[in-house]
Amino acid sequence: MKSSTTFDVAVIGAGVFGAWTTLELRMAKLRVLLIDAYGSGNSRSSSGGESRIIRMSYGDAAVYTRFAQQSLPRWIELSKQNADPLFDPTGVLFTALPSTPHFEHSRATLEKAGIPFDYLDNSTLCARYPQIEFPDNSVGLLEPGSGALMARRAVRAVAAAATKLGVTYRQEAIFVPPAKDTLDAVFTRSNGRIEAGQFVFACGAWLPRLFPHLLKRLIHPTRQEIFFFGAPPGSGQFSPPSMPIWIDFGLAVYSFPDLEGRGVKFAIDRHGPAFDPDLGSRQISAKSIRDVRQLATRHFPALAGAPLLETRVCQYENTNNGDFLIDRHPDLRNVWIAGGGSGHGFKHGPAVGEYVSAMVRGTAKPEPRFLFVAQPATWERSIY
Ligand SMILES: Cc1cc2nc3c(=O)[nH]c(=O)nc-3n(C[C@H](O)[C@H](O)[C@H](O)COP(=O)(O)OP(=O)(O)OC[C@H]3O[C@@H](n4cnc5c(N)ncnc54)[C@H](O)[C@@H]3O)c2cc1C
């Protein structure tokens, strides 16, 4: 066995949940180790994408509105310290048919939380965004202060900020030995032993592999495809401020404007098939490209014939009801699970980090929705 080192907390997984957690633990003066098998923001991780939406509209799930509201200033602060921006205030436009419950609940929650937004009736919506074909009668809710997080760059900036503050980082693949009541150490594939007082597993879609008995029925990784279409040359109609991020939960589609010249991002927000985060193929079929091009052109007629600049395959790590799963391991009292981002976790990184750090230090009031006991027995395939 190689020599061991003792930390107050070892955080396994340097995605957005693990990176913010280590930063918060270190700010609380703990000795912290951050470990990742492939590196922070790697292409297999859910946090390793080009961009992620930060929005406040969450229907009546006020805890996520609060978490997003708490997180945005932290992202902006970090963005100001970074050479390249991590946040682009594109605005986020959420559309729906009139009286759709999720839309009306979002509107009420935003009002209650004092978050600025504009309600756009159908004629205002169509006049303001002529480049988007909305379903007939759609109405809109525009959050002007929300926007895009440059995900891979942002998560790497968080991990760098943590190491600058004194967090130790190692690139290692961890496995968990059998243990009863308390976990003394974890092991690396190269046979290293890592000891810590407490362990936080923030391993996204890999969590069911590390804890199969506990998590294989609670976290379901699914394959998700992303497409970037080239905007017409010299045209600002697909760039901010002319075009915001657009989400329509009824249609289950979302799009980003052309950010940093990468193309107009378009995706379907339905759960794809089961996916292996290590070995799953990240190529996209010709049929998928045809189907998505047809859908994208229906909503953005000016993109007809646009070149497909890039595609990406990523995985959601869905819990049974779409809520985060952040709780103490039921059998190991010094082990914490921090996962279940379920396709909407990135924006909440700062608030999740604060919350996990407080849970580990015993100062948090547990959020009932995030606990094991709140998870239904079967997968309901909800989408936030
Ligand atoms: C296509 C797509 C679009 C999305 N859109 C949005 C959006 O618009 N807005 C939003 O807020 N969220 C969005 N999400 C969700 C969000 O990206 C995720 O919820 C979030 O990134 C999850 O972060 P994480 O830290 O839990 O997991 P990850 O980012 O996957 O990080 C887990 C890390 O653990 C490491 N790891 C795993 N096993 C081990 C091991 N044994 N040893 C060491 N390290 C290990 C991995 O290498 C990885 O880096 C989207 C997700 C996808 C896939």
The ligand as an ORCA input file, in Angstrom:
! r2SCAN-3c Opt
* xyz 0 1
  C     -27.139     18.124    -22.046
  C     -27.285     18.707    -20.671
  C     -27.875     19.942    -20.514
  C     -28.014     20.487    -19.242
  N     -28.537     21.738    -19.124
  C     -28.541     22.331    -17.914
  C     -28.924     23.689    -17.812
  O     -29.222     24.329    -18.806
  N     -28.905     24.253    -16.589
  C     -28.551     23.581    -15.475
  O     -28.569     24.168    -14.391
  N     -28.178     22.276    -15.549
  C     -28.159     21.647    -16.727
  N     -27.758     20.358    -16.849
  C     -27.485     19.580    -15.638
  C     -26.134     19.840    -15.041
  O     -25.146     19.939    -16.052
  C     -25.788     18.726    -14.049
  O     -26.857     18.569    -13.137
  C     -24.530     19.046    -13.277
  O     -23.476     19.408    -14.142
  C     -24.132     17.826    -12.443
  O     -22.914     18.103    -11.800
  P     -22.256     17.010    -10.861
  O     -21.111     17.675    -10.217
  O     -23.280     16.379     -9.979
  O     -21.790     15.824    -11.838
  P     -20.626     15.787    -12.955
  O     -20.435     17.091    -13.576
  O     -20.924     14.638    -13.852
  O     -19.327     15.483    -12.133
  C     -19.073     14.219    -11.556
  C     -17.579     14.044    -11.535
  O     -17.261     12.873    -10.775
  C     -16.126     12.267    -11.351
  N     -16.108     10.868    -10.920
  C     -17.057      9.947    -11.145
  N     -16.724      8.763    -10.583
  C     -15.537      8.961     -9.999
  C     -14.665      8.115     -9.259
  N     -14.944      6.810     -9.015
  N     -13.493      8.614     -8.793
  C     -13.155      9.910     -9.027
  N     -13.958     10.751     -9.726
  C     -15.129     10.285    -10.204
  C     -16.328     12.444    -12.863
  O     -15.109     12.378    -13.572
  C     -16.977     13.828    -12.925
  O     -16.034     14.851    -13.210
  C     -27.596     19.766    -18.103
  C     -27.013     18.513    -18.263
  C     -26.833     17.993    -19.538
  C     -26.182     16.657    -19.682
*
